[in-house]
Amino acid sequence: MASTRAAIRYAKAILEIADLKKVADKVNSDMILIASTLKSNAELDSFIQSPTIKVEVKESALLEVFASANAVTKSLFHLLFENKRFEILGAVATEYNKLFDEMNGVEVAQVTTAIALDAALEAKVLAKIATFSDKKITIENTIDASIIGGFILKIGDKQYNASVANRLKVLKRELSN
């Protein structure tokens, strides 16, 4: 939990600096790349997490891997180097993306379906969400075959469960009473 709070603090600081220098969108692209790279590359992630590897080596490796990154992003690497906190890099990147979206009025709608959303269905979902949200919405589709059919929509702290599995649970509960 402490690393999450620390990640939020680092992300806020980097966003503030990037916004002042008018490069927040470029740094956001870097953070998306960092988060996806660490998520998809287990070797790099374990390298960053390893307490036995010196922080100097970690910093030089990150500067090499993300050589095309913005100067503000590289300053984050140096800050994490100075504070010996490289293990929270992935969390900082994720938190930065959330804060950047929040700053720009973008909200992520998580839609869980049994099968992948096609373009037409995604457009219908976006149209429906637009009726009760004035923010720009991006859809993040998760596939979960256990819901059988329908969908589960999460926006912020709200959730709407219109899945077949949920309806079956409700029906079972009603019949057992």
Buried (B, 14 or more C-beta within 10 A) or exposed (E): EEEEEBBBEBBBBBBEBBBEEEBBEBBBBBBBBBBEBBEEEEEBBEBBBEEEBEBEEBBEBBBEBBEEBBEBBBBBBEBBBEEEBBBBBBBBBBBBBBBBBEEEEBBBBBBBBBEEBEEEBBEEBBEEBEEEBEBEBEBEBEEEEEBEEBBBBBBEEEEEBEBEBBBEEEEEEEEEE
